[in-house]
């Protein structure tokens, strides 16, 4: 499955791509199947999305840009 961020297009503050794809995939697949799947994301998932991936029972999450690099690119928002 593929999903883009729908936060602004759907006016949904939880519409991050990872959360949206997990909502769709959890309607289609059993948790046992999702345990064998991987989620690929451009950047490290936020805490909300990490929780959704965990509760969705996905076996592996892979991302290209770690949080430290993301903060260098966007600024430290502590």
mmJSON file of the N, C-alpha and C atoms, coordinates in Angstrom:
{"data_MODEL":{"atom_site":{
"group_PDB":["ATOM","ATOM","ATOM","ATOM","ATOM","ATOM","ATOM","ATOM","ATOM","ATOM","ATOM","ATOM","ATOM","ATOM","ATOM","ATOM","ATOM","ATOM","ATOM","ATOM","ATOM","ATOM","ATOM","ATOM","ATOM","ATOM","ATOM","ATOM","ATOM","ATOM","ATOM","ATOM","ATOM","ATOM","ATOM","ATOM","ATOM","ATOM","ATOM","ATOM","ATOM","ATOM","ATOM","ATOM","ATOM","ATOM","ATOM","ATOM","ATOM","ATOM","ATOM","ATOM","ATOM","ATOM","ATOM","ATOM","ATOM","ATOM","ATOM","ATOM","ATOM","ATOM","ATOM","ATOM","ATOM","ATOM","ATOM","ATOM","ATOM","ATOM","ATOM","ATOM","ATOM","ATOM","ATOM","ATOM","ATOM","ATOM","ATOM","ATOM","ATOM","ATOM","ATOM","ATOM","ATOM","ATOM","ATOM","ATOM","ATOM","ATOM","ATOM","ATOM","ATOM","ATOM","ATOM","ATOM","ATOM","ATOM","ATOM","ATOM","ATOM","ATOM","ATOM","ATOM","ATOM","ATOM","ATOM","ATOM","ATOM","ATOM","ATOM","ATOM","ATOM","ATOM","ATOM","ATOM","ATOM","ATOM","ATOM","ATOM","ATOM","ATOM","ATOM","ATOM","ATOM","ATOM","ATOM","ATOM","ATOM","ATOM","ATOM","ATOM","ATOM","ATOM","ATOM","ATOM","ATOM","ATOM","ATOM","ATOM","ATOM","ATOM","ATOM","ATOM","ATOM","ATOM","ATOM","ATOM","ATOM","ATOM","ATOM","ATOM","ATOM","ATOM","ATOM","ATOM","ATOM","ATOM","ATOM","ATOM","ATOM","ATOM","ATOM","ATOM","ATOM","ATOM","ATOM","ATOM","ATOM","ATOM","ATOM","ATOM","ATOM","ATOM","ATOM","ATOM","ATOM","ATOM","ATOM","ATOM","ATOM","ATOM","ATOM","ATOM","ATOM","ATOM","ATOM","ATOM","ATOM","ATOM","ATOM","ATOM","ATOM","ATOM","ATOM","ATOM","ATOM","ATOM","ATOM","ATOM","ATOM","ATOM","ATOM","ATOM","ATOM","ATOM","ATOM","ATOM","ATOM","ATOM","ATOM","ATOM","ATOM","ATOM","ATOM","ATOM","ATOM","ATOM","ATOM","ATOM","ATOM","ATOM","ATOM","ATOM","ATOM","ATOM","ATOM","ATOM","ATOM","ATOM","ATOM","ATOM","ATOM","ATOM"],
"id":[1,2,3,4,5,6,7,8,9,10,11,12,13,14,15,16,17,18,19,20,21,22,23,24,25,26,27,28,29,30,31,32,33,34,35,36,37,38,39,40,41,42,43,44,45,46,47,48,49,50,51,52,53,54,55,56,57,58,59,60,61,62,63,64,65,66,67,68,69,70,71,72,73,74,75,76,77,78,79,80,81,82,83,84,85,86,87,88,89,90,91,92,93,94,95,96,97,98,99,100,101,102,103,104,105,106,107,108,109,110,111,112,113,114,115,116,117,118,119,120,121,122,123,124,125,126,127,128,129,130,131,132,133,134,135,136,137,138,139,140,141,142,143,144,145,146,147,148,149,150,151,152,153,154,155,156,157,158,159,160,161,162,163,164,165,166,167,168,169,170,171,172,173,174,175,176,177,178,179,180,181,182,183,184,185,186,187,188,189,190,191,192,193,194,195,196,197,198,199,200,201,202,203,204,205,206,207,208,209,210,211,212,213,214,215,216,217,218,219,220,221,222,223,224,225,226,227,228,229,230,231,232,233,234],
"type_symbol":["N","C","C","N","C","C","N","C","C","N","C","C","N","C","C","N","C","C","N","C","C","N","C","C","N","C","C","N","C","C","N","C","C","N","C","C","N","C","C","N","C","C","N","C","C","N","C","C","N","C","C","N","C","C","N","C","C","N","C","C","N","C","C","N","C","C","N","C","C","N","C","C","N","C","C","N","C","C","N","C","C","N","C","C","N","C","C","N","C","C","N","C","C","N","C","C","N","C","C","N","C","C","N","C","C","N","C","C","N","C","C","N","C","C","N","C","C","N","C","C","N","C","C","N","C","C","N","C","C","N","C","C","N","C","C","N","C","C","N","C","C","N","C","C","N","C","C","N","C","C","N","C","C","N","C","C","N","C","C","N","C","C","N","C","C","N","C","C","N","C","C","N","C","C","N","C","C","N","C","C","N","C","C","N","C","C","N","C","C","N","C","C","N","C","C","N","C","C","N","C","C","N","C","C","N","C","C","N","C","C","N","C","C","N","C","C","N","C","C","N","C","C","N","C","C","N","C","C","N","C","C","N","C","C"],
"label_atom_id":["N","CA","C","N","CA","C","N","CA","C","N","CA","C","N","CA","C","N","CA","C","N","CA","C","N","CA","C","N","CA","C","N","CA","C","N","CA","C","N","CA","C","N","CA","C","N","CA","C","N","CA","C","N","CA","C","N","CA","C","N","CA","C","N","CA","C","N","CA","C","N","CA","C","N","CA","C","N","CA","C","N","CA","C","N","CA","C","N","CA","C","N","CA","C","N","CA","C","N","CA","C","N","CA","C","N","CA","C","N","CA","C","N","CA","C","N","CA","C","N","CA","C","N","CA","C","N","CA","C","N","CA","C","N","CA","C","N","CA","C","N","CA","C","N","CA","C","N","CA","C","N","CA","C","N","CA","C","N","CA","C","N","CA","C","N","CA","C","N","CA","C","N","CA","C","N","CA","C","N","CA","C","N","CA","C","N","CA","C","N","CA","C","N","CA","C","N","CA","C","N","CA","C","N","CA","C","N","CA","C","N","CA","C","N","CA","C","N","CA","C","N","CA","C","N","CA","C","N","CA","C","N","CA","C","N","CA","C","N","CA","C","N","CA","C","N","CA","C","N","CA","C","N","CA","C","N","CA","C","N","CA","C","N","CA","C","N","CA","C","N","CA","C"],
"label_alt_id":[null,null,null,null,null,null,null,null,null,null,null,null,null,null,null,null,null,null,null,null,null,null,null,null,null,null,null,null,null,null,null,null,null,null,null,null,null,null,null,null,null,null,null,null,null,null,null,null,null,null,null,null,null,null,null,null,null,null,null,null,null,null,null,null,null,null,null,null,null,null,null,null,null,null,null,null,null,null,null,null,null,null,null,null,null,null,null,null,null,null,null,null,null,null,null,null,null,null,null,null,null,null,null,null,null,null,null,null,null,null,null,null,null,null,null,null,null,null,null,null,null,null,null,null,null,null,null,null,null,null,null,null,null,null,null,null,null,null,null,null,null,null,null,null,null,null,null,null,null,null,null,null,null,null,null,null,null,null,null,null,null,null,null,null,null,null,null,null,null,null,null,null,null,null,null,null,null,null,null,null,null,null,null,null,null,null,null,null,null,null,null,null,null,null,null,null,null,null,null,null,null,null,null,null,null,null,null,null,null,null,null,null,null,null,null,null,null,null,null,null,null,null,null,null,null,null,null,null,null,null,null,null,null,null],
"label_comp_id":["UNK","UNK","UNK","UNK","UNK","UNK","UNK","UNK","UNK","UNK","UNK","UNK","UNK","UNK","UNK","UNK","UNK","UNK","UNK","UNK","UNK","UNK","UNK","UNK","UNK","UNK","UNK","UNK","UNK","UNK","UNK","UNK","UNK","UNK","UNK","UNK","UNK","UNK","UNK","UNK","UNK","UNK","UNK","UNK","UNK","UNK","UNK","UNK","UNK","UNK","UNK","UNK","UNK","UNK","UNK","UNK","UNK","UNK","UNK","UNK","UNK","UNK","UNK","UNK","UNK","UNK","UNK","UNK","UNK","UNK","UNK","UNK","UNK","UNK","UNK","UNK","UNK","UNK","UNK","UNK","UNK","UNK","UNK","UNK","UNK","UNK","UNK","UNK","UNK","UNK","UNK","UNK","UNK","UNK","UNK","UNK","UNK","UNK","UNK","UNK","UNK","UNK","UNK","UNK","UNK","UNK","UNK","UNK","UNK","UNK","UNK","UNK","UNK","UNK","UNK","UNK","UNK","UNK","UNK","UNK","UNK","UNK","UNK","UNK","UNK","UNK","UNK","UNK","UNK","UNK","UNK","UNK","UNK","UNK","UNK","UNK","UNK","UNK","UNK","UNK","UNK","UNK","UNK","UNK","UNK","UNK","UNK","UNK","UNK","UNK","UNK","UNK","UNK","UNK","UNK","UNK","UNK","UNK","UNK","UNK","UNK","UNK","UNK","UNK","UNK","UNK","UNK","UNK","UNK","UNK","UNK","UNK","UNK","UNK","UNK","UNK","UNK","UNK","UNK","UNK","UNK","UNK","UNK","UNK","UNK","UNK","UNK","UNK","UNK","UNK","UNK","UNK","UNK","UNK","UNK","UNK","UNK","UNK","UNK","UNK","UNK","UNK","UNK","UNK","UNK","UNK","UNK","UNK","UNK","UNK","UNK","UNK","UNK","UNK","UNK","UNK","UNK","UNK","UNK","UNK","UNK","UNK","UNK","UNK","UNK","UNK","UNK","UNK","UNK","UNK","UNK","UNK","UNK","UNK"],
"label_asym_id":["A","A","A","A","A","A","A","A","A","A","A","A","A","A","A","A","A","A","A","A","A","A","A","A","A","A","A","A","A","A","A","A","A","A","A","A","A","A","A","A","A","A","A","A","A","A","A","A","A","A","A","A","A","A","A","A","A","A","A","A","A","A","A","A","A","A","A","A","A","A","A","A","A","A","A","A","A","A","A","A","A","A","A","A","A","A","A","A","A","A","A","A","A","A","A","A","A","A","A","A","A","A","A","A","A","A","A","A","A","A","A","A","A","A","A","A","A","A","A","A","A","A","A","A","A","A","A","A","A","A","A","A","A","A","A","A","A","A","A","A","A","A","A","A","A","A","A","A","A","A","A","A","A","A","A","A","A","A","A","A","A","A","A","A","A","A","A","A","A","A","A","A","A","A","A","A","A","A","A","A","A","A","A","A","A","A","A","A","A","A","A","A","A","A","A","A","A","A","A","A","A","A","A","A","A","A","A","A","A","A","A","A","A","A","A","A","A","A","A","A","A","A","A","A","A","A","A","A","A","A","A","A","A","A"],
"label_entity_id":["1","1","1","1","1","1","1","1","1","1","1","1","1","1","1","1","1","1","1","1","1","1","1","1","1","1","1","1","1","1","1","1","1","1","1","1","1","1","1","1","1","1","1","1","1","1","1","1","1","1","1","1","1","1","1","1","1","1","1","1","1","1","1","1","1","1","1","1","1","1","1","1","1","1","1","1","1","1","1","1","1","1","1","1","1","1","1","1","1","1","1","1","1","1","1","1","1","1","1","1","1","1","1","1","1","1","1","1","1","1","1","1","1","1","1","1","1","1","1","1","1","1","1","1","1","1","1","1","1","1","1","1","1","1","1","1","1","1","1","1","1","1","1","1","1","1","1","1","1","1","1","1","1","1","1","1","1","1","1","1","1","1","1","1","1","1","1","1","1","1","1","1","1","1","1","1","1","1","1","1","1","1","1","1","1","1","1","1","1","1","1","1","1","1","1","1","1","1","1","1","1","1","1","1","1","1","1","1","1","1","1","1","1","1","1","1","1","1","1","1","1","1","1","1","1","1","1","1","1","1","1","1","1","1"],
"label_seq_id":[1,1,1,2,2,2,3,3,3,4,4,4,5,5,5,6,6,6,7,7,7,8,8,8,9,9,9,10,10,10,11,11,11,12,12,12,13,13,13,14,14,14,15,15,15,16,16,16,17,17,17,18,18,18,19,19,19,20,20,20,21,21,21,22,22,22,23,23,23,24,24,24,25,25,25,26,26,26,27,27,27,28,28,28,29,29,29,30,30,30,31,31,31,32,32,32,33,33,33,34,34,34,35,35,35,36,36,36,37,37,37,38,38,38,39,39,39,40,40,40,41,41,41,42,42,42,43,43,43,44,44,44,45,45,45,46,46,46,47,47,47,48,48,48,49,49,49,50,50,50,51,51,51,52,52,52,53,53,53,54,54,54,55,55,55,56,56,56,57,57,57,58,58,58,59,59,59,60,60,60,61,61,61,62,62,62,63,63,63,64,64,64,65,65,65,66,66,66,67,67,67,68,68,68,69,69,69,70,70,70,71,71,71,72,72,72,73,73,73,74,74,74,75,75,75,76,76,76,77,77,77,78,78,78],
"pdbx_PDB_ins_code":[null,null,null,null,null,null,null,null,null,null,null,null,null,null,null,null,null,null,null,null,null,null,null,null,null,null,null,null,null,null,null,null,null,null,null,null,null,null,null,null,null,null,null,null,null,null,null,null,null,null,null,null,null,null,null,null,null,null,null,null,null,null,null,null,null,null,null,null,null,null,null,null,null,null,null,null,null,null,null,null,null,null,null,null,null,null,null,null,null,null,null,null,null,null,null,null,null,null,null,null,null,null,null,null,null,null,null,null,null,null,null,null,null,null,null,null,null,null,null,null,null,null,null,null,null,null,null,null,null,null,null,null,null,null,null,null,null,null,null,null,null,null,null,null,null,null,null,null,null,null,null,null,null,null,null,null,null,null,null,null,null,null,null,null,null,null,null,null,null,null,null,null,null,null,null,null,null,null,null,null,null,null,null,null,null,null,null,null,null,null,null,null,null,null,null,null,null,null,null,null,null,null,null,null,null,null,null,null,null,null,null,null,null,null,null,null,null,null,null,null,null,null,null,null,null,null,null,null,null,null,null,null,null,null],
"Cartn_x":[0.843,0.0,0.889,0.343,1.037,0.112,0.686,-0.157,0.645,0.024,0.616,-0.018,0.564,0.014,-1.33,-2.368,-3.697,-4.149,-3.189,-3.515,-4.21,-3.72,-4.287,-5.403,-5.259,-6.283,-7.597,-7.514,-8.708,-9.066,-8.287,-8.51,-8.571,-7.553,-7.475,-6.098,-6.043,-4.741,-4.016,-4.698,-4.049,-3.746,-3.857,-3.727,-2.312,-1.366,-0.013,-0.051,0.866,0.866,0.922,1.769,1.905,0.599,-0.05,-1.32,-2.408,-2.45,-3.477,-3.299,-2.052,-1.833,-2.116,-1.834,-2.137,-3.646,-4.388,-5.845,-6.401,-5.919,-6.399,-5.978,-4.732,-4.251,-4.881,-5.184,-5.798,-7.236,-7.862,-9.205,-9.145,-8.01,-7.878,-7.197,-6.288,-5.449,-5.538,-5.36,-5.296,-3.955,-3.935,-2.698,-1.585,-1.933,-0.912,-0.201,-0.949,-0.339,0.516,0.008,0.743,2.057,2.114,3.353,4.471,4.117,5.1,5.427,4.827,4.995,5.978,6.421,7.29,6.649,6.845,6.378,7.615,7.607,8.719,8.277,9.107,8.784,10.023,9.808,10.93,11.67,10.937,11.554,11.058,11.759,11.369,9.925,9.067,7.68,7.588,6.633,6.384,5.875,5.754,5.305,3.923,3.01,1.665,1.73,2.466,2.551,3.299,4.322,5.042,4.091,3.207,2.214,1.241,0.81,-0.12,0.536,1.8,2.526,2.662,2.982,3.107,1.777,0.704,-0.598,-1.17,-0.712,-1.136,-0.414,0.602,1.309,2.233,2.709,3.642,4.978,5.563,6.782,8.031,8.089,9.303,8.955,9.607,9.478,10.857,10.932,12.187,12.01,12.996,12.938,14.306,14.328,15.575,16.247,15.463,16.021,15.756,16.823,16.627,16.274,15.788,15.334,16.431,17.636,18.74,18.93,18.896,19.051,17.831,16.652,15.433,15.493,15.971,16.089,17.099,18.165,19.128,18.503,17.615,16.973,15.854,15.118,13.929,14.095,15.111,15.305,14.837,15.437,15.112,13.854,12.789,11.497,11.163,12.153,11.884,11.033],
"Cartn_y":[-1.171,0.0,1.235,2.327,3.606,4.672,5.656,6.706,7.986,9.094,10.408,11.006,12.086,12.822,13.424,13.21,13.762,14.758,15.196,16.119,17.38,17.956,19.209,18.983,17.976,17.74,17.242,16.492,15.952,16.703,17.744,18.524,17.608,16.749,15.751,15.83,16.3,16.483,15.161,14.039,12.735,12.114,12.868,12.345,12.226,11.911,11.643,10.391,10.298,9.185,7.833,7.72,6.438,6.038,6.993,6.698,6.343,7.069,6.813,5.45,5.086,3.781,2.649,2.866,1.84,1.679,2.77,2.673,1.867,2.151,1.426,-0.04,-0.304,-1.692,-2.531,-1.907,-2.687,-3.085,-2.36,-2.754,-3.909,-4.053,-5.074,-6.357,-6.252,-7.393,-7.725,-8.992,-9.439,-9.041,-8.904,-8.54,-9.557,-10.818,-11.844,-11.586,-11.142,-10.828,-9.571,-8.541,-7.283,-7.481,-8.492,-8.784,-9.155,-9.652,-10.037,-8.893,-7.739,-6.596,-5.576,-4.687,-3.58,-2.28,-1.246,0.097,0.919,1.563,2.402,3.855,4.714,6.129,6.955,8.143,9.018,9.442,9.881,10.329,9.474,9.556,8.807,9.181,8.206,8.522,9.299,10.196,10.928,9.943,10.404,9.529,8.94,9.758,9.265,8.123,8.341,7.329,6.089,6.268,5.118,4.252,4.889,4.142,3.401,4.041,3.404,2.193,2.327,1.216,0.078,0.413,-0.597,-1.321,-0.58,-1.193,-1.882,-1.479,-2.146,-3.459,-3.722,-5.001,-5.174,-4.068,-4.16,-4.673,-5.613,-6.266,-5.415,-4.449,-3.656,-2.286,-1.26,0.092,0.539,1.082,1.531,2.984,3.808,5.211,5.662,6.672,7.131,8.238,9.137,10.29,10.152,9.991,9.887,11.243,11.217,12.439,13.496,13.099,14.066,14.838,14.141,14.793,15.668,15.187,15.963,17.288,17.258,18.488,19.453,18.936,19.809,20.476,19.741,20.272,21.264,21.005,21.807,22.728,22.519,23.312,22.547,22.838,22.16,22.797,22.022,22.53,22.057,21.98,21.481,22.436],
"Cartn_z":[0.0,0.0,0.0,-0.48,-0.52,0.025,0.723,1.301,1.447,1.127,1.371,2.611,3.088,4.215,3.802,4.609,4.308,5.371,6.184,7.275,6.771,5.701,5.198,4.181,3.334,2.314,2.914,4.018,4.668,5.952,6.272,7.504,8.723,8.835,9.901,10.542,11.777,12.443,12.671,12.557,12.695,11.338,10.282,8.922,8.408,9.277,8.799,7.929,6.992,6.039,6.745,7.771,8.473,9.16,9.809,10.492,9.48,8.372,7.36,6.698,6.386,5.752,6.739,8.012,9.006,9.184,9.147,9.247,8.079,6.885,5.702,5.74,6.091,6.068,7.178,8.31,9.391,9.062,8.136,7.688,6.689,6.003,4.959,5.413,6.383,6.736,8.221,8.533,9.923,10.534,11.865,12.559,12.333,12.202,11.96,10.631,9.623,8.327,8.44,9.124,9.264,10.011,10.865,11.596,10.633,9.466,8.455,7.493,7.7,6.796,7.351,6.477,6.858,6.408,7.196,6.847,6.501,5.35,4.907,4.915,5.504,5.623,5.298,4.784,4.463,5.721,6.735,7.989,9.148,10.271,11.457,11.82,12.075,12.429,13.741,13.826,15.065,16.12,17.347,18.431,18.157,17.627,17.329,16.316,15.239,14.186,14.653,15.468,16.016,16.833,17.599,18.364,17.466,16.401,15.456,14.795,14.426,13.813,14.826,16.063,17.115,17.337,17.554,17.825,16.595,15.407,14.18,13.946,14.773,14.76,13.561,12.992,11.872,12.385,11.654,12.106,12.053,11.122,10.98,10.398,10.913,10.364,9.902,8.698,8.104,7.7,8.039,7.628,7.163,6.282,5.676,6.485,7.073,7.777,9.273,10.091,11.539,12.155,13.384,14.058,14.144,14.443,14.565,13.267,12.133,10.825,10.515,10.869,10.654,11.412,12.651,13.44,12.828,12.24,11.555,10.337,9.659,8.459,8.779,9.857,10.155,11.359,12.167,13.375,14.59,15.722,16.969,17.557,17.715,18.179,19.579,20.47,21.829,22.618],
"occupancy":[1.0,1.0,1.0,1.0,1.0,1.0,1.0,1.0,1.0,1.0,1.0,1.0,1.0,1.0,1.0,1.0,1.0,1.0,1.0,1.0,1.0,1.0,1.0,1.0,1.0,1.0,1.0,1.0,1.0,1.0,1.0,1.0,1.0,1.0,1.0,1.0,1.0,1.0,1.0,1.0,1.0,1.0,1.0,1.0,1.0,1.0,1.0,1.0,1.0,1.0,1.0,1.0,1.0,1.0,1.0,1.0,1.0,1.0,1.0,1.0,1.0,1.0,1.0,1.0,1.0,1.0,1.0,1.0,1.0,1.0,1.0,1.0,1.0,1.0,1.0,1.0,1.0,1.0,1.0,1.0,1.0,1.0,1.0,1.0,1.0,1.0,1.0,1.0,1.0,1.0,1.0,1.0,1.0,1.0,1.0,1.0,1.0,1.0,1.0,1.0,1.0,1.0,1.0,1.0,1.0,1.0,1.0,1.0,1.0,1.0,1.0,1.0,1.0,1.0,1.0,1.0,1.0,1.0,1.0,1.0,1.0,1.0,1.0,1.0,1.0,1.0,1.0,1.0,1.0,1.0,1.0,1.0,1.0,1.0,1.0,1.0,1.0,1.0,1.0,1.0,1.0,1.0,1.0,1.0,1.0,1.0,1.0,1.0,1.0,1.0,1.0,1.0,1.0,1.0,1.0,1.0,1.0,1.0,1.0,1.0,1.0,1.0,1.0,1.0,1.0,1.0,1.0,1.0,1.0,1.0,1.0,1.0,1.0,1.0,1.0,1.0,1.0,1.0,1.0,1.0,1.0,1.0,1.0,1.0,1.0,1.0,1.0,1.0,1.0,1.0,1.0,1.0,1.0,1.0,1.0,1.0,1.0,1.0,1.0,1.0,1.0,1.0,1.0,1.0,1.0,1.0,1.0,1.0,1.0,1.0,1.0,1.0,1.0,1.0,1.0,1.0,1.0,1.0,1.0,1.0,1.0,1.0,1.0,1.0,1.0,1.0,1.0,1.0,1.0,1.0,1.0,1.0,1.0,1.0],
"B_iso_or_equiv":[0.0,0.0,0.0,0.0,0.0,0.0,0.0,0.0,0.0,0.0,0.0,0.0,0.0,0.0,0.0,0.0,0.0,0.0,0.0,0.0,0.0,0.0,0.0,0.0,0.0,0.0,0.0,0.0,0.0,0.0,0.0,0.0,0.0,0.0,0.0,0.0,0.0,0.0,0.0,0.0,0.0,0.0,0.0,0.0,0.0,0.0,0.0,0.0,0.0,0.0,0.0,0.0,0.0,0.0,0.0,0.0,0.0,0.0,0.0,0.0,0.0,0.0,0.0,0.0,0.0,0.0,0.0,0.0,0.0,0.0,0.0,0.0,0.0,0.0,0.0,0.0,0.0,0.0,0.0,0.0,0.0,0.0,0.0,0.0,0.0,0.0,0.0,0.0,0.0,0.0,0.0,0.0,0.0,0.0,0.0,0.0,0.0,0.0,0.0,0.0,0.0,0.0,0.0,0.0,0.0,0.0,0.0,0.0,0.0,0.0,0.0,0.0,0.0,0.0,0.0,0.0,0.0,0.0,0.0,0.0,0.0,0.0,0.0,0.0,0.0,0.0,0.0,0.0,0.0,0.0,0.0,0.0,0.0,0.0,0.0,0.0,0.0,0.0,0.0,0.0,0.0,0.0,0.0,0.0,0.0,0.0,0.0,0.0,0.0,0.0,0.0,0.0,0.0,0.0,0.0,0.0,0.0,0.0,0.0,0.0,0.0,0.0,0.0,0.0,0.0,0.0,0.0,0.0,0.0,0.0,0.0,0.0,0.0,0.0,0.0,0.0,0.0,0.0,0.0,0.0,0.0,0.0,0.0,0.0,0.0,0.0,0.0,0.0,0.0,0.0,0.0,0.0,0.0,0.0,0.0,0.0,0.0,0.0,0.0,0.0,0.0,0.0,0.0,0.0,0.0,0.0,0.0,0.0,0.0,0.0,0.0,0.0,0.0,0.0,0.0,0.0,0.0,0.0,0.0,0.0,0.0,0.0,0.0,0.0,0.0,0.0,0.0,0.0,0.0,0.0,0.0,0.0,0.0,0.0],
"pdbx_formal_charge":[null,null,null,null,null,null,null,null,null,null,null,null,null,null,null,null,null,null,null,null,null,null,null,null,null,null,null,null,null,null,null,null,null,null,null,null,null,null,null,null,null,null,null,null,null,null,null,null,null,null,null,null,null,null,null,null,null,null,null,null,null,null,null,null,null,null,null,null,null,null,null,null,null,null,null,null,null,null,null,null,null,null,null,null,null,null,null,null,null,null,null,null,null,null,null,null,null,null,null,null,null,null,null,null,null,null,null,null,null,null,null,null,null,null,null,null,null,null,null,null,null,null,null,null,null,null,null,null,null,null,null,null,null,null,null,null,null,null,null,null,null,null,null,null,null,null,null,null,null,null,null,null,null,null,null,null,null,null,null,null,null,null,null,null,null,null,null,null,null,null,null,null,null,null,null,null,null,null,null,null,null,null,null,null,null,null,null,null,null,null,null,null,null,null,null,null,null,null,null,null,null,null,null,null,null,null,null,null,null,null,null,null,null,null,null,null,null,null,null,null,null,null,null,null,null,null,null,null,null,null,null,null,null,null],
"auth_seq_id":[1,1,1,2,2,2,3,3,3,4,4,4,5,5,5,6,6,6,7,7,7,8,8,8,9,9,9,10,10,10,11,11,11,12,12,12,13,13,13,14,14,14,15,15,15,16,16,16,17,17,17,18,18,18,19,19,19,20,20,20,21,21,21,22,22,22,23,23,23,24,24,24,25,25,25,26,26,26,27,27,27,28,28,28,29,29,29,30,30,30,31,31,31,32,32,32,33,33,33,34,34,34,35,35,35,36,36,36,37,37,37,38,38,38,39,39,39,40,40,40,41,41,41,42,42,42,43,43,43,44,44,44,45,45,45,46,46,46,47,47,47,48,48,48,49,49,49,50,50,50,51,51,51,52,52,52,53,53,53,54,54,54,55,55,55,56,56,56,57,57,57,58,58,58,59,59,59,60,60,60,61,61,61,62,62,62,63,63,63,64,64,64,65,65,65,66,66,66,67,67,67,68,68,68,69,69,69,70,70,70,71,71,71,72,72,72,73,73,73,74,74,74,75,75,75,76,76,76,77,77,77,78,78,78],
"auth_comp_id":["UNK","UNK","UNK","UNK","UNK","UNK","UNK","UNK","UNK","UNK","UNK","UNK","UNK","UNK","UNK","UNK","UNK","UNK","UNK","UNK","UNK","UNK","UNK","UNK","UNK","UNK","UNK","UNK","UNK","UNK","UNK","UNK","UNK","UNK","UNK","UNK","UNK","UNK","UNK","UNK","UNK","UNK","UNK","UNK","UNK","UNK","UNK","UNK","UNK","UNK","UNK","UNK","UNK","UNK","UNK","UNK","UNK","UNK","UNK","UNK","UNK","UNK","UNK","UNK","UNK","UNK","UNK","UNK","UNK","UNK","UNK","UNK","UNK","UNK","UNK","UNK","UNK","UNK","UNK","UNK","UNK","UNK","UNK","UNK","UNK","UNK","UNK","UNK","UNK","UNK","UNK","UNK","UNK","UNK","UNK","UNK","UNK","UNK","UNK","UNK","UNK","UNK","UNK","UNK","UNK","UNK","UNK","UNK","UNK","UNK","UNK","UNK","UNK","UNK","UNK","UNK","UNK","UNK","UNK","UNK","UNK","UNK","UNK","UNK","UNK","UNK","UNK","UNK","UNK","UNK","UNK","UNK","UNK","UNK","UNK","UNK","UNK","UNK","UNK","UNK","UNK","UNK","UNK","UNK","UNK","UNK","UNK","UNK","UNK","UNK","UNK","UNK","UNK","UNK","UNK","UNK","UNK","UNK","UNK","UNK","UNK","UNK","UNK","UNK","UNK","UNK","UNK","UNK","UNK","UNK","UNK","UNK","UNK","UNK","UNK","UNK","UNK","UNK","UNK","UNK","UNK","UNK","UNK","UNK","UNK","UNK","UNK","UNK","UNK","UNK","UNK","UNK","UNK","UNK","UNK","UNK","UNK","UNK","UNK","UNK","UNK","UNK","UNK","UNK","UNK","UNK","UNK","UNK","UNK","UNK","UNK","UNK","UNK","UNK","UNK","UNK","UNK","UNK","UNK","UNK","UNK","UNK","UNK","UNK","UNK","UNK","UNK","UNK","UNK","UNK","UNK","UNK","UNK","UNK"],
"auth_asym_id":["A","A","A","A","A","A","A","A","A","A","A","A","A","A","A","A","A","A","A","A","A","A","A","A","A","A","A","A","A","A","A","A","A","A","A","A","A","A","A","A","A","A","A","A","A","A","A","A","A","A","A","A","A","A","A","A","A","A","A","A","A","A","A","A","A","A","A","A","A","A","A","A","A","A","A","A","A","A","A","A","A","A","A","A","A","A","A","A","A","A","A","A","A","A","A","A","A","A","A","A","A","A","A","A","A","A","A","A","A","A","A","A","A","A","A","A","A","A","A","A","A","A","A","A","A","A","A","A","A","A","A","A","A","A","A","A","A","A","A","A","A","A","A","A","A","A","A","A","A","A","A","A","A","A","A","A","A","A","A","A","A","A","A","A","A","A","A","A","A","A","A","A","A","A","A","A","A","A","A","A","A","A","A","A","A","A","A","A","A","A","A","A","A","A","A","A","A","A","A","A","A","A","A","A","A","A","A","A","A","A","A","A","A","A","A","A","A","A","A","A","A","A","A","A","A","A","A","A","A","A","A","A","A","A"],
"auth_atom_id":["N","CA","C","N","CA","C","N","CA","C","N","CA","C","N","CA","C","N","CA","C","N","CA","C","N","CA","C","N","CA","C","N","CA","C","N","CA","C","N","CA","C","N","CA","C","N","CA","C","N","CA","C","N","CA","C","N","CA","C","N","CA","C","N","CA","C","N","CA","C","N","CA","C","N","CA","C","N","CA","C","N","CA","C","N","CA","C","N","CA","C","N","CA","C","N","CA","C","N","CA","C","N","CA","C","N","CA","C","N","CA","C","N","CA","C","N","CA","C","N","CA","C","N","CA","C","N","CA","C","N","CA","C","N","CA","C","N","CA","C","N","CA","C","N","CA","C","N","CA","C","N","CA","C","N","CA","C","N","CA","C","N","CA","C","N","CA","C","N","CA","C","N","CA","C","N","CA","C","N","CA","C","N","CA","C","N","CA","C","N","CA","C","N","CA","C","N","CA","C","N","CA","C","N","CA","C","N","CA","C","N","CA","C","N","CA","C","N","CA","C","N","CA","C","N","CA","C","N","CA","C","N","CA","C","N","CA","C","N","CA","C","N","CA","C","N","CA","C","N","CA","C","N","CA","C","N","CA","C","N","CA","C","N","CA","C","N","CA","C","N","CA","C"],
"pdbx_PDB_model_num":[1,1,1,1,1,1,1,1,1,1,1,1,1,1,1,1,1,1,1,1,1,1,1,1,1,1,1,1,1,1,1,1,1,1,1,1,1,1,1,1,1,1,1,1,1,1,1,1,1,1,1,1,1,1,1,1,1,1,1,1,1,1,1,1,1,1,1,1,1,1,1,1,1,1,1,1,1,1,1,1,1,1,1,1,1,1,1,1,1,1,1,1,1,1,1,1,1,1,1,1,1,1,1,1,1,1,1,1,1,1,1,1,1,1,1,1,1,1,1,1,1,1,1,1,1,1,1,1,1,1,1,1,1,1,1,1,1,1,1,1,1,1,1,1,1,1,1,1,1,1,1,1,1,1,1,1,1,1,1,1,1,1,1,1,1,1,1,1,1,1,1,1,1,1,1,1,1,1,1,1,1,1,1,1,1,1,1,1,1,1,1,1,1,1,1,1,1,1,1,1,1,1,1,1,1,1,1,1,1,1,1,1,1,1,1,1,1,1,1,1,1,1,1,1,1,1,1,1,1,1,1,1,1,1]
}}}
